[in-house]
Amino acid sequence: MMIAGTVLLVGLVVFYFWLKRVNDRLESALTELVEQMEDQMVGLEVEVDNGLYYCYNSKDKRYICQGTNAREIIDRFQDRYPNKIAFLAGEPADPAVKELVEQLTRLKDETSTSQ
């Protein structure tokens, strides 16, 4: 009985350390994946002035691009950052920015339908 208890205890300790090792590897892989995704994505904050949408990097507030509609913004962003993905950061407060979001949604729907 004492030997069985000792074997069980040793087995549980080995299993615990194995699970901890697996967890550490998964956490490391997930952290690396998140960092890669962050490097590929650019959050945009949008301001509107005289019918032009001005897009800025949401992290450092640097100017990214401008356009009169969603298609121009997409094209200019892709020209400047061909290997990156843009997303609108934050909630659009300006009604004109909401219109841009609607334009982007329509473009996305059109693209999804045509494929």
Phi, psi and omega in degrees: 000319180294322180293318179298319178296319179294317179298317179298316180297315179297318178299318179294321179294315178298316179298319179300312182292327176295314178298319179298319179295316177298316179299317180297319179294317178297317179297319179296316180295319180293318178299317179296319179297316179298318179296320178296318180295319180297325178291334184266350185246143178232120175280135181248133168256135187243135173237152180240134177211123179052043176079003178253137174266124177252126183251133181233150176295127184290340181277310186244003176065018177286146177296137179248302182194177176214163178187166179268348179206176184297319181299316178297318180296315179300312182298316182290324176296314181294327175296319183279323182230076186296337183252019182238163180243133179259150171216151178279123181264141177078180180265129178287119181269326183282133179303328178293325177290323176299323177297320177298317178300317178297320177298316180297321179296316179297318178299318179298314180297318179297318180294318179295321182290323184284345182272000000 
